[in-house]
Amino acid sequence: MVNPALRKARLALVPAVLFAGLAIWWWRHDRRPADAVLHLYGNIDIRTVDMAFNDAGRIQQIGFEEGSRVHKGDVLARIDPLRFQDAADQAAGILAVARQQLAALVAGNRPQQIAEARAAAASAAATLHNAEATYERQRALAAAHLLPQQSADNALQSLKNARAGFESGQQALSLAVQGPRVEDVAAARAQVAADAAALALARRQLHDTTLRAPADGVVQTRILEVGDMASPSTPVLTLALDNPVWARVYVPETELGRVAPGMRADILSDSFPGHRFPGWIGFVSPTAEFTPKSVQTTDLRTELVYRARVYACNPRGRLRLGMPVTVEVPMHGNAPRSIPAHGCPN
């Protein structure tokens, strides 16, 4: 016969066992799936580029319509290059003149110029010798009162002029032999460098008359047309860089410690049921904010969240700007990796 005290103990143990079993079942069937995958909600976002010319000009060509897919380096538009070509030609001519002037200074005087300076110096020396002899004769005759004193004075003045001419000829010969000054050559080199920079600028401005795509994308908006005046402040086209794209999602404060840049993630959209777009967490904001009203989550809107970006490659352009998406982040076996460069295969 069973002891009444033992029977009471067994009866009291039954609810505890049932409660423990129920707790284990609830943990396995309700908590584990929620912990295995973190669900985030948001919208697809992309970068856009306003394509404008560096200089003002009249648009001559626009190569694409709205919705056209372009590749890096494609010519999007052109402005009339005529005046830029003229400026480049003018700068090239000015540079050619400066280079010739520098070459002449570096080469120095030609042998014929030096010979000419020697001949001029010799002529000045002969003139001086003749002036000295003439003065001596005139001075002697004037002293003997055979000529007026004015004649001797005139001969003296001619002698002084001949001496000055001789000195001038000697200096000219010295300059011809030594060639240009170092400072003149340096100034000519600096002028060549300045003219070369002006030519490079003119050629860059000519090159910039062609507007090219900086990356693969889609023409989102065609703002100007052929014949319109373009300027640096007025874009011609808006280019959407849609590969990669990212989902702008919001991480609840309670889940912030479970996500990190570099973790794998999948993007799901109602437009493509059953299809997963593989991606990665690229950014988590360090600043908290309130959940935007456009984001539908199961949490209260008034809770603080942290904005995050989940990147994904989009080669076929199926993920579009503003599309609502769900992001699933696996919590097991998903250690952060090095964040990949935001380049995707075409």
C-alpha positions in Angstrom: 0.0 0.0 0.0 1.3 3.4 -1.1 2.3 5.9 1.6 -0.2 8.8 1.6 2.7 11.3 2.0 4.4 9.9 -1.1 1.2 10.0 -3.0 0.8 13.7 -2.2 4.4 14.4 -3.3 3.8 12.7 -6.6 0.6 14.6 -7.2 2.4 17.9 -6.5 5.2 16.9 -8.9 2.8 16.4 -11.9 2.0 20.1 -12.4 5.7 21.0 -12.2 6.6 18.4 -14.8 3.8 19.6 -17.1 4.8 23.2 -16.7 8.5 22.4 -17.5 7.5 20.3 -20.6 5.2 23.1 -21.8 8.0 25.7 -21.4 10.5 23.5 -23.3 7.9 23.0 -26.1 7.2 26.7 -26.3 10.9 27.6 -26.4 11.6 25.1 -29.2 8.6 25.9 -31.4 8.2 29.6 -30.7 11.4 31.2 -29.7 14.0 29.3 -31.7 12.7 30.3 -35.2 12.5 33.9 -34.2 16.0 33.8 -32.9 17.3 32.0 -36.0 16.5 34.8 -38.4 16.2 38.5 -37.8 13.5 40.1 -40.0 14.0 43.8 -41.0 11.7 45.9 -43.1 12.4 48.9 -45.4 12.6 50.1 -49.0 15.0 49.9 -51.8 17.2 52.9 -52.3 19.7 53.8 -55.1 22.2 56.5 -55.8 21.6 59.1 -58.5 24.0 61.3 -60.3 23.1 64.7 -61.9 25.2 64.8 -65.1 26.2 68.4 -66.0 28.9 69.9 -68.2 31.9 71.7 -66.7 31.4 74.7 -69.0 28.5 76.5 -70.6 27.6 75.7 -74.1 24.8 74.8 -76.5 23.8 71.1 -76.5 24.7 69.5 -79.8 23.8 65.9 -79.1 22.0 63.7 -76.4 22.5 60.0 -77.0 20.0 58.3 -74.7 16.3 58.5 -73.8 14.8 58.0 -70.3 14.9 54.4 -69.2 17.9 53.6 -71.4 20.6 51.5 -69.8 24.1 52.9 -70.2 27.6 51.6 -69.5 30.6 53.3 -68.0 32.3 55.5 -70.6 29.2 55.8 -72.9 28.8 59.3 -74.5 25.6 60.8 -72.9 25.7 64.2 -74.5 27.9 66.8 -76.3 28.0 70.6 -76.5 29.3 72.5 -79.4 33.1 72.2 -79.3 34.0 74.8 -81.9 35.1 77.7 -79.6 36.9 75.2 -77.3 38.8 73.8 -80.3 39.8 77.4 -81.3 41.0 78.1 -77.8 43.1 74.9 -77.8 44.6 75.8 -81.2 45.5 79.3 -80.0 47.1 77.9 -76.8 49.1 75.5 -78.9 50.4 78.3 -81.1 51.5 80.4 -78.1 53.3 77.4 -76.6 55.2 76.8 -79.9 56.4 80.5 -80.0 57.6 80.3 -76.3 59.4 77.0 -77.0 61.2 78.6 -80.0 62.2 81.6 -77.9 63.6 79.3 -75.2 65.5 77.3 -77.8 67.1 80.4 -79.2 68.2 81.5 -75.7 69.6 78.1 -74.9 71.5 77.9 -78.2 73.1 81.3 -77.7 74.4 83.6 -80.4 75.2 82.2 -83.8 78.9 82.4 -85.0 77.9 85.0 -87.6 76.6 87.3 -84.8 79.8 86.9 -82.8 81.8 87.6 -85.9 79.8 90.7 -86.6 80.4 91.9 -83.0 84.1 91.4 -83.5 84.1 93.3 -86.7 82.2 96.2 -85.1 84.7 96.2 -82.2 87.6 96.3 -84.6 86.1 99.2 -86.5 85.6 101.1 -83.3 89.2 100.5 -82.4 90.4 101.8 -85.8 88.2 104.8 -85.4 89.7 105.5 -82.0 93.2 105.2 -83.3 92.5 107.7 -86.1 90.8 110.1 -83.7 93.8 110.0 -81.4 96.2 110.8 -84.3 94.0 113.6 -85.6 93.7 115.1 -82.2 97.5 115.1 -81.7 98.1 116.9 -85.0 95.3 119.4 -84.3 96.6 120.1 -80.8 100.2 120.7 -82.1 99.1 123.0 -84.9 96.9 125.0 -82.6 99.7 125.4 -80.1 101.9 126.8 -82.9 99.0 129.2 -83.8 98.8 127.6 -87.2 95.2 126.5 -86.6 92.5 128.0 -84.5 91.9 126.5 -81.0 88.4 125.5 -82.1 89.9 122.9 -84.5 91.8 121.3 -81.6 88.6 121.3 -79.5 86.7 119.6 -82.2 89.3 117.0 -82.6 89.2 116.3 -78.8 85.5 115.8 -78.9 85.8 113.4 -81.8 88.4 111.5 -79.8 86.0 111.2 -76.8 83.3 109.9 -79.1 85.7 107.4 -80.6 86.6 106.1 -77.1 83.0 105.7 -76.2 82.3 103.8 -79.4 85.3 101.6 -78.7 84.0 100.8 -75.2 80.5 100.1 -76.6 82.0 97.7 -79.2 84.0 95.8 -76.6 80.9 95.3 -74.4 78.8 94.2 -77.3 81.5 91.7 -78.3 81.6 90.4 -74.7 77.8 90.0 -74.6 77.8 88.1 -77.9 80.5 85.7 -76.7 78.9 85.0 -73.3 75.4 84.6 -74.6 72.1 85.2 -72.8 71.9 85.6 -69.0 70.9 82.6 -66.8 67.9 84.6 -65.5 66.6 85.2 -69.1 66.8 81.4 -69.8 65.0 80.7 -66.5 62.2 83.2 -67.4 61.8 81.6 -70.8 61.5 78.2 -69.2 58.9 79.4 -66.8 56.9 81.0 -69.7 57.0 77.7 -71.6 55.7 75.9 -68.5 52.9 78.4 -68.1 51.9 78.2 -71.8 52.0 74.4 -71.6 49.6 74.5 -68.6 47.3 76.8 -70.5 47.3 74.4 -73.4 46.5 71.5 -71.1 43.6 73.5 -69.6 42.3 74.3 -73.1 42.5 70.7 -74.1 40.7 69.6 -70.9 37.9 72.1 -71.6 37.6 70.7 -75.1 37.5 67.1 -73.7 34.8 68.1 -71.3 32.5 69.1 -74.2 31.7 65.4 -74.2 29.7 64.1 -71.2 30.3 60.4 -70.4 28.7 58.0 -68.0 30.8 57.6 -64.8 29.4 54.1 -64.2 26.8 51.6 -65.4 23.2 52.8 -64.7 19.9 53.8 -66.2 18.9 57.3 -67.5 16.3 58.3 -65.0 15.5 61.8 -66.2 16.3 63.7 -69.4 16.2 67.3 -68.3 17.5 69.3 -71.3 17.2 68.8 -75.0 19.3 69.4 -78.1 19.7 73.2 -78.6 19.3 74.1 -75.0 22.1 76.0 -73.2 23.9 73.8 -70.7 25.8 75.1 -67.7 27.6 73.6 -64.7 24.6 74.4 -62.5 22.0 72.8 -64.9 22.1 69.0 -65.2 21.4 67.5 -68.6 20.5 64.0 -67.4 20.0 62.2 -64.1 21.6 58.8 -64.0 20.5 56.1 -61.6 23.2 53.8 -60.4 21.2 50.7 -59.8 23.9 48.1 -59.3 24.4 47.6 -56.5 21.3 48.8 -54.7 20.6 48.7 -51.0 17.7 48.2 -48.8 17.2 51.0 -46.2 16.0 49.1 -43.1 15.8 49.9 -39.4 17.2 47.7 -36.7 15.3 47.8 -33.3 17.4 48.8 -30.4 16.9 45.4 -28.8 18.4 43.7 -31.8 21.3 46.1 -32.4 23.9 43.8 -30.7 23.1 41.0 -33.1 23.9 42.7 -36.4 27.2 44.0 -37.8 28.5 45.2 -41.1 29.7 42.3 -43.2 27.0 39.8 -42.2 25.1 38.0 -45.0 21.5 38.9 -45.6 18.7 38.1 -48.1 16.3 40.6 -49.6 12.8 39.5 -50.4 10.2 41.4 -52.4 6.5 40.8 -53.0 7.1 41.5 -56.7 9.2 38.3 -56.9 7.7 35.7 -54.6 10.0 33.0 -53.5 13.1 34.7 -54.9 15.9 35.8 -52.6 18.4 38.5 -53.5 21.6 37.7 -51.6 23.3 40.7 -50.0 25.3 41.9 -47.1 25.0 44.5 -44.3 27.2 47.4 -45.3 26.3 50.1 -42.8 24.6 50.5 -39.4 24.0 54.0 -38.2 25.6 55.1 -34.9 22.6 57.3 -34.2 19.2 56.3 -33.0 16.0 57.6 -34.6 12.2 57.0 -34.6 10.8 54.5 -37.0 9.7 56.2 -40.2 5.9 56.0 -40.8 6.5 54.4 -44.2 8.2 51.4 -42.7 5.8 48.6 -41.7 7.1 46.5 -38.8 5.6 44.4 -36.1 7.0 46.7 -33.4 5.6 49.9 -32.1 6.4 52.9 -34.3 7.5 54.9 -31.3 10.4 52.7 -30.5 13.9 53.9 -31.3 15.7 52.1 -34.2 19.0 52.4 -36.0 19.1 52.9 -39.8 21.1 50.2 -41.7 21.9 49.5 -45.3 21.8 46.0 -46.8 23.5 46.0 -50.2 22.6 43.6 -53.0 23.8 43.2 -56.6 21.1 44.0 -59.1 22.4 43.2 -62.6 18.9 42.7 -64.1 17.4 45.8 -62.5 14.6 44.0 -60.8 15.0 45.8 -57.5 13.7 49.4 -58.1 13.8 52.6 -56.1 11.2 52.8 -53.4 10.2 49.1 -53.5 9.2 47.8 -50.1 11.2 44.7 -49.1 11.8 42.4 -46.2 15.4 41.6 -45.2 16.2 38.3 -43.5 19.5 38.1 -41.5 20.6 34.6 -40.4 21.7 34.6 -36.8 23.6 31.3 -36.9 26.8 30.7 -38.8 26.8 34.3 -40.1 30.0 35.9 -38.7 30.8 39.3 -40.1 33.2 39.2 -43.1 35.2 41.9 -44.8 32.8 44.2 -46.5 33.0 43.7 -50.3 33.7 46.6 -52.6 30.4 48.0 -53.9 31.0 46.7 -57.4 28.9 44.0 -59.0 29.5 42.1 -62.2 27.6 43.4 -65.3 
